[in-house]
Amino acid sequence: MDLTNPIDPQFEGQKLTEVINSTHINKKYLPDVKLPENVVAIPDLVEAVKDATALVFVMPHQCKWLLRGTRESPDNGRQKQF
């Protein structure tokens, strides 16, 4: 993965991060949600996490199949099914 070339999706001919930062609305994915003023969209992952002490990754529930068999159950050592 090339982290030196950030991906910035477009929305109506503008970079989505610019739309989010100027309107505080993610018009492509959450058009009815006003984001707080302190939420800033940054398309560069390395830049976005440079001062982070923790990261939380959120995945749509439709993609839970990606996790099948990836985590062991602490009680019996078998693969946990989702």
Summary of the structure (lengths in Angstrom):
residues: 82
radius of gyration: 17.2
end to end distance: 27.4
largest distance: 52.3
contacts: 132
relative contact order: 0.12
helix: 24%
strand: 16%
